Amino acid sequence: MGSFRGNENSNPFVGKKGEIHSEKEVRFETIFPGYLQGRIIDALLKSHPYEEVAYDIYPLENKFDKIGMGMVGTLAEPISETLFLNQLKQTFNTGLIKHTALRDKPVEKVAVCGGSGSFLLNAAIAAGADFFVSGDFKYHQFFDAENKIVIADIGHFESEQFTKELFYELLTKKFPTFAIHLSEVVTNPVYYF
């Protein structure tokens, strides 16, 4: 049971101004992604009959480490930084790799994120990665990595180009009778001279 008393300036949906009113209440709890919070609050305020809606939002700090953006892995054998950069350039068929200063340290632990992964730079550093491979780093983010990790910006398209094979594999396993074809069209708008 909830109780409230509306003042003289209120327009209560139930009860009378100035009198304590009790009402059965239902507590509803749900988990939602943070980016939906504004839309959820707007819907709540539009649909709730009371003038003042009581709600609490508790951010969940726990993480499910089996999902998310990017990943960190360890090479079978440590290799030199220049060999690693050469292998990246060849594997991802990129015209160039923008990178921070090399640290003269063997590469063993590598963080990767396809596309625009620069927002994960601090997470890659916290994970103890030697290299962070992704795309779309801004100029000042290269300073943020200084002496902590080597950024290898291989390009947005280049870092995502193999995901179609992953989707192909997932879809053919899930829908074995569905005809799936991989496009041969290259949609990268960036060219290298």
Buried (B, 14 or more C-beta within 10 A) or exposed (E): EEEBEBEEEBEBEEBEEEEEBEEEEEEEEEEEEEEEEEEBEEEEEEEEEBEEEEEEEEEEEEEEEEEEEBEBEEBEEEBEBEEBBEEBBEEBEBEEBBBBEBBEEBBBBBBBBBBBBBEBBEBBBEBEBBBBBBBBBEEEBBEBBEEBBBBBBBBBBBBBBEEEEEEEEEEEEEEEEEEEEEEEEEEEEEEEE
